[in-house]
């Protein structure tokens, strides 16, 4: 994933608002995956683009008070399309 400055800035603003409301946060997609070590993401659950199918699991664990970080890459199945 490539993250552009406006996307990063928008995410930081949303996270700041979420943290100020004292609600559990789950952030998913390219922005958190590309910026996994930033200070803003401390204490927040993160789902990478290749684990989006596990978002329900992450939300459930986050609501229980656990911080979850799923950022590893996994091999996707081949599409078995003909080569042209």
Buried (B, 14 or more C-beta within 10 A) or exposed (E): EEBEEEBBEEBBEBBEEBBEEEEBBBBBBBBBBBBEEBEBBEEBBBBBBBBEEBBEEBBEBBEEEEBBBBBEEEEEEEEEEEEE
